[in-house]
Amino acid sequence: MGVGATGIRVSTTYRPDMGLDETSSSAAGRWLPVSNPFGVHALVWTGGWSPEEAEHAISSTAAAGYDLIEIPALDPSRIDIADTRDRLAAHGLRTSLTLGLTFANDINSEDLELVAAGRSTLMSALDITRGVGGEYLGGVIFGAMDKYPGPTSAAARANSVAVIKELAQEAAGDGITIGLEFVNRYESNLLNTVQETLDYMDLVGEDNVVVHADAYHMNIEEDGFREPLMRCGDRLGYVHIGESNRGYLGAGTIDFEEVFGALVDMDYRGVITFESFSSAVVDPNMSNTLAIWRNLWSDGMDLATHALDYMNTEMDRARDTIGTR
C-alpha cells in the first residue's frame, strides 16, 4: 500500500538478503535492486508557486538527482495545474502534494461550517493532485496544523473521520493514496503517534489511506523509531526525513541509523522525502505556522544534494547490516 518504488539504483555487490525484485538482472557483474524513490520538499527551493518558481523548484529537484518533488498545497488556488503538469513531465519527475489545514477550515471540529470549509479545501487539493498527475495527497489533512487550546472531542474526531473517508473514496478511483501525517502535540491534538494514526485509520476503513511517518515529529512524540515504524507494517505509505533542528541531515540529534534500519528490515519500498526549512525560503502560509525563525541554510542545492547522499548512505548501510538488528 502507498506510493511505491518504480526506479532502480545500482549496487556493486549482491547478497541474497538484499531483497531483489524478480526482474532484477546483472550487467557487468552489477545487480540492480529495487530502491525507494527519493523526494524533496519544494520549500527547499522556493516559497511560492508561480510558473517561474515552479520551474526553479522542479528543474532543481531533477538536477539534484531526486525522483519526486513534494508540492505544498496549503493554498490550492496558487497552483496552475496544466503548467505544473507540463513542467513535471518535461523534467521526468513524479510528484506528491501535501498540506495542513488551519483553524479556518478545521475538519477536527464540532463547527460544521469549519468542517465544510475543510472538506472543500481537501477536495480542491485532490483535484489538483489528480490534474498534475500526482499519486499521493497527504499531510496534516485530518485537522488544523496548529496548537489547540485543549484535547479534541469525540464529535470533532467523528467529523474528521467522515471527511477523510469521503476524500479517500474519491481518490481511490484515480489510484491516489491518502496519507495521514501525525505530528507533534504543538501542531495537532488529534494524531501525534503511530498508534493513534493506526486507530484513526481503522475508523476510516479505506484501503488507500496510509501512515505518513515524519522522523522530526517521531523524535518528539515516540519512545524510539524502530518499534513504531515496524508496527505500521504495510500500512506505512510515505516517510519524511527531517533533522531535529530542521537543517542539514546529521547536524541534529535524530538517530537515522535506527530509522533506516527499521525501513530496510520491514522492507518498506515507498517514497522517502527530505524535508527542511529555513528563513531563507519563506512560504507565507507555512513558515510562521512551523516557527521557522532561523536561517539554517541558504544554498538549497547544497542542502538537497547533501541530503540525497546522506539518505543513500544510510540506506546502503542499513542493507549491509540487515539481520544484525
C-alpha positions in Angstrom: 0.0 0.0 0.0 1.1 3.5 -0.6 3.4 5.2 -3.1 5.8 2.5 -4.3 9.1 2.3 -5.9 9.4 2.3 -9.7 13.1 3.2 -10.2 16.3 1.3 -9.7 19.7 2.2 -8.3 22.9 0.3 -8.9 24.6 -1.7 -6.2 28.1 -3.1 -6.9 27.6 -6.2 -4.7 24.9 -8.8 -4.4 23.7 -10.8 -1.5 20.5 -13.0 -1.3 19.2 -10.9 1.6 19.1 -7.7 -0.5 15.5 -8.2 -1.5 16.0 -8.1 -5.2 13.0 -7.8 -7.5 12.2 -10.9 -9.6 13.1 -8.9 -12.7 16.5 -7.7 -11.4 19.4 -8.6 -13.6 23.2 -8.4 -13.7 25.1 -6.1 -16.0 28.9 -6.4 -16.0 28.6 -8.0 -12.6 26.4 -5.3 -11.1 23.0 -6.2 -9.6 20.1 -3.8 -9.7 18.0 -3.9 -6.5 14.6 -2.2 -6.4 15.1 1.0 -4.4 12.9 3.6 -2.7 12.1 6.7 -4.7 13.6 9.7 -3.0 11.8 13.0 -2.9 12.5 16.6 -1.7 10.0 19.2 -0.4 9.6 22.2 -2.7 10.3 24.6 0.2 14.0 23.6 -0.1 13.8 25.7 -3.4 11.1 28.3 -3.2 8.3 29.7 -1.0 5.8 30.3 -3.9 4.5 28.5 -6.9 4.4 31.0 -9.8 5.4 29.5 -13.2 8.9 30.8 -12.6 9.1 29.5 -9.1 7.7 26.1 -10.1 10.3 25.8 -12.9 13.1 26.6 -10.4 11.8 24.0 -7.9 11.1 21.3 -10.4 14.3 21.7 -12.5 16.4 22.0 -9.3 14.9 18.8 -8.0 15.7 16.9 -11.2 19.2 18.4 -11.3 19.9 17.3 -7.7 19.0 13.7 -8.6 15.7 13.2 -6.9 12.8 11.1 -8.3 10.0 13.2 -6.9 9.1 16.7 -5.7 6.6 17.3 -2.9 4.5 20.3 -3.6 2.8 22.1 -0.7 -0.8 22.9 -1.4 -1.8 24.9 1.6 -3.4 27.3 -0.8 -4.5 25.1 -3.8 -5.5 28.2 -5.8 -1.8 29.1 -6.2 -1.1 26.0 -8.3 -1.6 26.2 -12.1 -2.5 22.6 -12.9 -1.6 22.5 -16.6 1.6 24.4 -16.2 2.8 22.2 -13.3 1.9 19.0 -15.1 3.8 20.0 -18.2 6.9 21.1 -16.2 6.9 17.8 -14.2 6.7 15.8 -17.5 9.5 17.9 -19.1 11.8 17.0 -16.3 10.7 13.4 -15.8 9.6 13.9 -12.2 6.9 12.3 -10.1 5.0 14.4 -7.5 3.1 14.3 -4.3 1.0 17.0 -2.7 0.8 17.8 1.0 -0.9 20.4 3.1 -2.1 21.3 6.6 -5.5 22.6 7.4 -5.9 25.7 9.6 -8.4 26.8 12.3 -10.4 28.5 9.5 -11.0 25.1 7.7 -10.6 22.6 10.5 -12.4 19.3 10.0 -11.3 18.2 13.5 -14.1 20.5 14.9 -17.7 20.4 16.1 -18.4 23.5 14.0 -20.0 22.2 10.8 -19.2 25.3 8.8 -15.5 24.8 9.5 -15.8 21.2 8.6 -17.4 22.1 5.3 -14.7 24.6 4.6 -12.0 21.9 5.3 -13.8 19.4 3.1 -13.8 21.9 0.3 -10.1 22.6 0.6 -9.3 18.9 0.6 -11.4 18.2 -2.4 -9.7 21.1 -4.2 -6.3 19.7 -3.3 -7.4 16.3 -4.6 -8.5 17.8 -7.9 -5.0 19.4 -8.2 -3.3 16.1 -7.3 -5.3 14.4 -10.0 -4.7 17.1 -12.5 -0.9 17.3 -12.2 -0.6 13.5 -12.3 0.2 13.1 -8.6 -0.1 9.8 -6.9 -0.2 11.0 -3.2 -2.1 13.6 -1.2 -1.2 13.8 2.5 0.0 15.9 5.4 -2.0 17.3 8.3 -5.2 16.8 6.5 -7.2 15.4 9.4 -7.3 18.7 11.3 -5.7 22.1 11.8 -1.9 22.2 11.8 -1.7 24.4 14.9 -1.6 24.4 18.7 -5.1 23.6 20.0 -6.2 25.1 23.4 -7.3 21.6 24.6 -7.9 18.0 23.6 -10.2 17.0 20.8 -13.7 15.7 21.3 -15.4 12.5 20.1 -17.7 14.6 17.9 -14.8 16.5 16.3 -12.9 13.2 15.7 -16.0 11.8 14.1 -16.3 14.8 11.7 -12.7 14.4 10.8 -13.0 10.7 10.1 -16.1 11.2 7.9 -14.4 13.8 5.7 -11.2 11.7 5.3 -13.3 8.6 4.4 -15.1 10.6 1.7 -11.8 12.0 0.5 -10.2 8.5 0.3 -13.2 7.2 -1.6 -13.0 10.0 -4.1 -9.2 9.5 -4.5 -9.4 5.7 -5.0 -10.9 5.9 -8.4 -7.8 7.6 -9.7 -5.3 5.4 -7.8 -4.4 8.2 -5.4 -3.1 7.4 -1.9 -4.2 9.5 1.1 -1.6 9.9 3.8 -2.1 10.9 7.4 1.0 12.7 8.7 0.8 12.5 12.5 2.7 15.5 14.1 3.8 16.7 17.5 1.4 17.9 20.2 2.1 21.5 19.4 0.7 21.1 15.8 -2.3 18.8 16.4 -4.4 17.5 19.2 -5.7 14.5 17.2 -2.8 12.4 15.7 0.6 12.6 17.5 1.8 9.0 17.3 1.8 5.9 15.1 -0.7 4.1 17.2 -3.2 7.0 17.3 -2.9 7.1 13.5 -3.5 3.4 13.1 -6.5 3.6 15.3 -7.9 6.5 13.3 -7.3 4.6 10.1 -9.4 1.7 11.5 -12.2 4.2 11.9 -11.8 5.5 8.3 -11.7 2.0 6.9 -10.4 2.7 3.4 -7.5 0.7 1.9 -5.9 3.7 0.2 -5.3 5.5 3.5 -1.7 5.1 4.8 0.5 6.3 7.6 2.8 9.2 6.8 5.7 9.0 9.2 7.9 12.0 9.8 11.2 11.5 11.7 11.1 15.0 13.0 7.8 14.5 14.8 8.5 11.0 15.9 11.6 12.3 17.6 9.4 14.4 19.8 6.5 12.0 20.5 7.6 8.4 20.2 9.9 6.4 22.5 12.0 5.5 19.6 11.8 4.9 15.8 12.1 1.2 15.2 9.2 -0.3 17.1 6.6 2.3 15.9 7.7 2.0 12.3 7.7 -1.8 12.4 4.2 -1.7 13.9 2.9 0.1 10.8 3.7 -2.9 8.6 2.4 -2.4 5.1 0.2 0.4 6.3 3.2 2.7 6.2 3.0 4.6 2.9 5.1 7.7 3.0 8.2 8.8 5.0 9.5 12.3 5.8 13.2 12.5 6.7 14.0 15.8 8.5 16.6 16.7 11.2 15.7 17.7 14.7 16.7 21.3 14.0 15.1 21.3 10.5 18.6 21.8 8.9 21.2 19.6 7.4 20.8 15.8 8.0 23.3 14.6 10.6 23.6 18.1 12.2 21.0 17.3 14.9 20.0 14.6 17.3 17.9 12.1 15.3 19.1 8.5 15.2 18.8 8.0 11.4 20.6 4.6 11.7 17.6 3.4 13.6 15.2 5.0 11.2 16.7 3.5 8.1 17.4 0.2 9.8 13.7 -0.2 10.5 12.7 0.8 7.0 15.0 -1.8 5.5 14.0 -4.5 8.0 10.3 -4.0 7.3 11.0 -4.0 3.5 9.5 -0.6 3.1 9.5 0.2 -0.7 7.6 3.6 -0.6 8.7 7.2 -1.1 11.2 8.8 1.3 11.1 12.6 1.1 13.6 15.0 2.5 12.1 18.0 4.3 14.0 21.0 5.6 13.0 24.6 6.4 14.9 27.9 6.7 14.0 31.5 6.9 15.9 31.9 3.7 12.9 30.4 1.9 9.6 31.8 3.1 6.1 30.5 2.5 3.6 33.0 3.9 1.2 30.1 4.9 3.7 27.7 6.4 6.8 29.5 7.7 5.0 31.2 10.7 3.0 28.1 11.5 6.1 26.0 11.7 8.0 28.7 13.6 10.8 28.9 11.0 12.6 31.9 12.5 16.2 31.0 12.0 18.3 30.9 8.8 19.6 27.3 9.0 20.8 27.2 5.4 20.8 29.4 2.3 22.0 27.2 -0.5 19.1 24.8 -1.4 21.2 22.8 -3.9 24.0 22.1 -1.5 21.4 21.1 1.2 19.5 18.9 -1.2 22.4 17.1 -2.7 23.9 16.5 0.8 20.6 15.1 1.9 20.3 12.7 -1.0 23.8 11.4 -0.5 23.1 11.1 3.3 19.9 9.1 2.7 21.5 6.8 0.2 24.4 6.2 2.5 22.2 5.4 5.4 20.0 3.1 3.3 23.1 1.3 2.0 24.5 0.9 5.5 21.2 -0.5 6.7 21.1 -3.0 3.8 24.7 -4.0 4.5 23.8 -4.8 8.2 20.5 -6.5 7.6 19.9 -9.4 10.0 22.1 -7.8 12.8 19.5 -5.5 14.4 
